[in-house]
């Protein structure tokens, strides 16, 4: 009794020491995150409500004036429209192509490992490299200066497919989304392939025994089971589309017709020295991403709690 009672405080002390040592080891990371993430977010929020125009800082508080001015800015309206078009084409394209590729690989085709690597490889390339390559592929020049995809269409007799790509009025931003689809559809394929491999074969066989066709098996059994994968893919791809910057700069440069909030933030901050408005755009982007991510995190935590 005495020995046991004497050991209990030792175990509690050892546990306490382990806890404190663990805190000591993670403290540098916590400090770095608090300073370089949340600290800079707070500083950006403060600048977004200041009168800072020009190279010299001016922290005079102006409230939400910068956000009100931003909402009345015609260029920001173009940014919102372009972001909506880019997000729609990018997310939908990645989901459709990624799902179809995953279905093909799930059939156990010969050389699956090679094709899986081939489809995933574009993901390893940065958007800068993708933009540079696709700038040549989607060269809008026509006539005697055809090159890239337009030249390929001309050689194949598919002249009706020749177009101006990102130089097309109104819908040029949709062409910019094509390289992004090419780069990220392999990642979406990997998500769907993991989901398909997790579907028990017994469910598929049971549906086939009940007389369901292969199309009905996917529509009534597999696709509903893949809803969490689809939700995750939409959140991840939507998050990427809201922050796209390097692809547009590398592909088309700074064009108002292809402007999105991130490029507008760059030009208004570092070209025009309107640091207050640039910070306001950054906060709007942060809130837009939060609208996507926070509900997803809440849903995921609730699902884990219910398990």
C-alpha positions as CSV (number, residue, x, y, z in Angstrom):
1,X,0.0,0.0,0.0
2,X,2.7,2.4,1.0
3,X,4.9,1.5,-2.0
4,X,2.0,2.0,-4.4
5,X,1.0,5.2,-2.9
6,X,4.5,6.4,-3.1
7,X,4.8,5.6,-6.8
8,X,1.7,7.5,-7.9
9,X,3.2,11.0,-7.4
10,X,6.3,9.8,-9.4
11,X,4.1,8.8,-12.3
12,X,2.3,12.1,-12.2
13,X,5.5,14.0,-12.1
14,X,6.9,12.0,-15.0
15,X,3.8,12.7,-17.0
16,X,4.0,16.3,-16.1
17,X,7.6,16.5,-17.2
18,X,6.8,14.9,-20.5
19,X,4.0,17.3,-21.1
20,X,6.2,20.3,-20.4
21,X,9.1,19.0,-22.5
22,X,6.7,18.5,-25.4
23,X,5.5,22.0,-25.0
24,X,9.1,23.3,-25.0
25,X,9.9,21.4,-28.2
26,X,6.8,22.8,-30.1
27,X,7.1,26.3,-28.6
28,X,9.4,27.6,-31.4
29,X,6.9,26.5,-34.0
30,X,4.0,28.0,-32.1
31,X,5.8,31.3,-31.8
32,X,6.7,31.3,-35.5
33,X,3.1,30.6,-36.5
34,X,1.7,33.2,-34.1
35,X,4.2,35.8,-35.4
36,X,4.5,35.1,-39.1
37,X,0.9,33.9,-39.7
38,X,-1.6,35.4,-37.3
39,X,0.6,38.4,-36.5
40,X,0.9,39.4,-40.2
41,X,-2.9,38.7,-40.7
42,X,-3.6,41.2,-37.8
43,X,-1.1,43.7,-39.3
44,X,-2.7,43.4,-42.7
45,X,-6.2,43.9,-41.2
46,X,-4.9,47.1,-39.5
47,X,-3.4,48.4,-42.7
48,X,-6.7,47.7,-44.5
49,X,-8.4,50.1,-42.2
50,X,-5.7,52.8,-42.5
51,X,-5.0,55.7,-44.8
52,X,-1.7,54.3,-46.0
53,X,-1.1,55.6,-49.6
54,X,2.4,56.0,-50.8
55,X,5.8,54.8,-49.6
56,X,5.5,56.4,-46.1
57,X,3.3,54.5,-43.6
58,X,0.1,56.2,-42.5
59,X,-1.8,54.3,-39.9
60,X,-4.6,56.9,-39.5
61,X,-7.8,54.8,-38.8
62,X,-10.5,55.1,-41.6
63,X,-12.7,52.2,-40.6
64,X,-14.3,50.3,-43.5
65,X,-13.7,53.1,-46.1
66,X,-11.3,51.0,-48.1
67,X,-13.7,48.1,-48.2
68,X,-16.6,50.4,-49.3
69,X,-14.4,52.0,-52.0
70,X,-13.4,48.5,-53.1
71,X,-17.0,47.4,-53.5
72,X,-17.6,50.4,-55.8
73,X,-14.5,49.8,-57.9
74,X,-15.4,48.7,-61.5
75,X,-12.2,46.8,-61.7
76,X,-13.0,44.7,-58.7
77,X,-16.3,43.8,-60.3
78,X,-14.2,42.4,-63.2
79,X,-12.1,40.5,-60.7
80,X,-15.2,38.9,-59.1
81,X,-16.6,37.9,-62.5
82,X,-13.3,36.5,-63.7
83,X,-12.8,34.5,-60.5
84,X,-16.3,33.0,-60.8
85,X,-15.7,32.0,-64.4
86,X,-12.2,30.6,-63.6
87,X,-13.5,28.7,-60.5
88,X,-16.4,27.2,-62.4
89,X,-14.3,25.9,-65.4
90,X,-11.4,24.8,-63.2
91,X,-13.3,23.0,-60.5
92,X,-15.8,21.3,-62.9
93,X,-13.1,20.4,-65.3
94,X,-10.9,18.8,-62.6
95,X,-13.8,16.9,-61.1
96,X,-15.0,15.4,-64.4
97,X,-11.6,14.6,-65.9
98,X,-10.3,13.4,-62.5
99,X,-13.3,11.1,-62.0
100,X,-13.1,9.6,-65.5
101,X,-9.4,8.9,-65.2
102,X,-9.9,7.3,-61.8
103,X,-12.7,5.1,-63.2
104,X,-10.4,3.9,-66.0
105,X,-7.5,3.1,-63.6
106,X,-9.9,1.4,-61.2
107,X,-10.7,-1.1,-64.0
108,X,-7.2,-2.5,-63.5
109,X,-5.8,-1.6,-66.9
110,X,-2.4,-2.8,-67.9
111,X,0.4,-0.4,-66.9
112,X,-1.7,1.2,-64.2
113,X,1.3,2.4,-62.3
114,X,2.8,4.1,-65.4
115,X,-0.5,5.9,-66.2
116,X,-1.1,6.9,-62.6
117,X,2.4,8.5,-62.5
118,X,1.8,10.1,-65.9
119,X,-1.5,11.7,-64.7
120,X,0.0,12.9,-61.4
121,X,3.2,14.3,-62.9
122,X,1.8,17.7,-63.9
123,X,1.0,18.3,-60.2
124,X,4.7,18.4,-59.5
125,X,5.2,21.4,-61.8
126,X,4.7,24.9,-60.5
127,X,2.0,27.2,-62.0
128,X,4.8,29.4,-63.2
129,X,6.3,26.6,-65.4
130,X,2.8,25.6,-66.5
131,X,2.0,29.2,-67.5
132,X,5.1,29.6,-69.5
133,X,4.5,26.4,-71.5
134,X,0.9,27.0,-72.1
135,X,1.6,30.6,-73.1
136,X,3.2,29.1,-76.2
137,X,0.6,26.4,-76.6
138,X,-2.3,28.9,-76.5
139,X,-0.6,31.6,-78.6
140,X,-3.6,33.7,-79.8
141,X,-1.7,34.8,-83.0
142,X,-3.5,33.6,-86.2
143,X,-2.9,33.8,-89.9
144,X,0.7,33.1,-90.9
145,X,1.9,33.2,-87.3
146,X,0.0,30.1,-86.1
147,X,1.8,28.2,-83.4
148,X,1.0,25.8,-80.5
149,X,-2.5,24.3,-80.4
150,X,-3.8,26.5,-83.2
151,X,-1.1,25.2,-85.5
152,X,-1.9,21.6,-84.5
153,X,-5.6,22.2,-85.3
154,X,-4.7,23.7,-88.7
155,X,-2.5,20.7,-89.6
156,X,-5.3,18.3,-88.5
157,X,-7.9,20.1,-90.5
158,X,-9.8,21.3,-87.4
159,X,-9.8,24.9,-88.3
160,X,-13.1,25.5,-86.4
161,X,-11.2,24.9,-83.2
162,X,-8.7,27.7,-83.9
163,X,-9.4,30.6,-81.6
164,X,-7.8,33.5,-79.7
165,X,-7.7,31.6,-76.3
166,X,-7.1,34.0,-73.4
167,X,-7.3,37.0,-75.8
168,X,-10.9,36.2,-76.4
169,X,-13.1,39.1,-75.2
170,X,-15.3,38.4,-72.1
171,X,-14.4,34.7,-71.9
172,X,-10.6,34.7,-72.1
173,X,-10.3,33.8,-68.4
174,X,-12.0,30.5,-69.2
175,X,-9.0,29.6,-71.4
176,X,-6.6,30.5,-68.6
177,X,-8.4,27.8,-66.5
178,X,-7.5,25.1,-69.0
179,X,-3.8,24.8,-68.0
180,X,-4.9,24.7,-64.3
181,X,-7.3,21.8,-65.2
182,X,-4.4,20.0,-66.9
183,X,-2.2,20.4,-63.9
184,X,-4.7,19.5,-61.1
185,X,-6.9,16.9,-62.7
186,X,-4.3,14.2,-61.8
187,X,-4.5,15.2,-58.2
188,X,-8.3,14.9,-58.3
189,X,-7.9,11.5,-60.0
190,X,-5.8,10.4,-57.0
191,X,-8.5,11.4,-54.6
192,X,-11.2,9.6,-56.5
193,X,-9.1,6.6,-57.1
194,X,-8.5,6.2,-53.4
195,X,-12.2,6.6,-52.8
196,X,-13.1,4.0,-55.5
197,X,-10.6,1.5,-54.0
198,X,-12.3,1.9,-50.6
199,X,-15.8,1.0,-52.0
200,X,-16.3,-2.7,-51.1
201,X,-16.6,-5.0,-54.1
202,X,-19.5,-6.8,-52.4
203,X,-21.7,-3.6,-52.8
204,X,-21.0,-3.5,-56.5
205,X,-21.7,-7.2,-56.9
206,X,-24.9,-6.9,-54.9
207,X,-26.1,-4.1,-57.2
208,X,-25.3,-6.2,-60.3
209,X,-27.1,-9.2,-58.9
210,X,-30.2,-7.0,-58.4
211,X,-30.1,-6.2,-62.1
212,X,-28.3,-2.8,-62.1
213,X,-26.3,-1.9,-65.2
214,X,-22.7,-0.7,-64.8
215,X,-24.0,2.9,-65.2
216,X,-26.6,2.4,-62.5
217,X,-23.9,0.9,-60.2
218,X,-21.9,4.1,-60.5
219,X,-24.9,6.4,-60.3
220,X,-26.8,4.8,-57.5
221,X,-24.0,3.1,-55.4
222,X,-20.5,4.4,-56.0
223,X,-21.0,8.2,-56.7
224,X,-23.1,8.7,-53.5
225,X,-20.4,7.0,-51.5
226,X,-17.8,9.4,-53.1
227,X,-19.6,12.5,-51.9
228,X,-17.0,13.2,-49.1
229,X,-14.2,12.9,-51.7
230,X,-16.1,15.3,-54.0
231,X,-16.6,17.7,-51.2
232,X,-12.9,17.6,-50.3
233,X,-11.9,18.1,-53.9
234,X,-14.2,21.1,-54.3
235,X,-12.8,22.7,-51.2
236,X,-9.2,22.2,-52.2
237,X,-9.7,23.2,-55.8
238,X,-11.9,26.2,-54.8
239,X,-9.2,27.4,-52.4
240,X,-6.6,27.2,-55.2
241,X,-8.8,29.1,-57.7
242,X,-9.4,31.9,-55.3
243,X,-5.7,32.5,-54.8
244,X,-4.5,32.0,-58.4
245,X,-1.8,34.5,-59.3
246,X,1.4,33.0,-60.8
247,X,-0.4,31.1,-63.6
248,X,-2.1,34.3,-64.9
249,X,1.0,36.4,-64.6
250,X,3.1,33.8,-66.5
251,X,0.5,33.1,-69.1
252,X,-0.9,36.5,-69.9
253,X,0.8,39.1,-67.8
254,X,-1.0,42.0,-66.2
255,X,-4.2,42.4,-68.2
256,X,-7.3,44.1,-66.8
257,X,-9.4,41.7,-68.9
258,X,-7.9,38.8,-67.1
259,X,-7.7,40.5,-63.7
260,X,-8.4,38.5,-60.5
261,X,-8.3,39.8,-56.9
262,X,-4.7,38.5,-56.4
263,X,-3.3,40.3,-59.4
264,X,-5.2,43.4,-58.6
265,X,-3.8,43.2,-55.1
266,X,-0.3,43.1,-56.5
267,X,-0.7,45.9,-58.9
268,X,-2.5,48.3,-56.6
269,X,0.0,47.6,-53.8
270,X,3.4,47.5,-55.5
271,X,2.7,49.4,-58.7
272,X,0.3,52.0,-57.4
273,X,1.5,52.1,-53.7
274,X,-2.1,52.0,-52.4
275,X,-1.1,49.7,-49.5
276,X,-4.4,50.2,-47.7
277,X,-6.5,49.0,-50.7
278,X,-4.1,46.1,-51.3
279,X,-4.4,45.1,-47.7
280,X,-8.2,45.3,-48.0
281,X,-8.1,43.0,-51.0
282,X,-6.0,40.6,-49.1
283,X,-8.5,40.5,-46.2
284,X,-11.3,39.9,-48.7
285,X,-9.4,37.0,-50.1
286,X,-8.8,35.6,-46.6
287,X,-12.5,35.8,-45.8
288,X,-13.4,34.2,-49.1
289,X,-11.1,31.2,-48.4
290,X,-12.4,31.1,-44.8
291,X,-16.0,30.8,-46.1
292,X,-14.9,27.6,-47.9
293,X,-12.5,26.1,-45.4
294,X,-14.1,26.7,-42.0
295,X,-17.4,25.0,-42.8
296,X,-15.5,22.0,-44.2
297,X,-13.3,21.8,-41.1
298,X,-16.4,22.0,-38.9
299,X,-18.1,19.3,-40.9
300,X,-14.9,17.1,-40.7
301,X,-14.5,17.5,-36.9
302,X,-18.2,16.7,-36.4
303,X,-17.9,13.5,-38.5
304,X,-14.8,12.4,-36.5
305,X,-16.6,13.1,-33.2
306,X,-19.6,11.1,-34.3
307,X,-17.5,8.0,-35.2
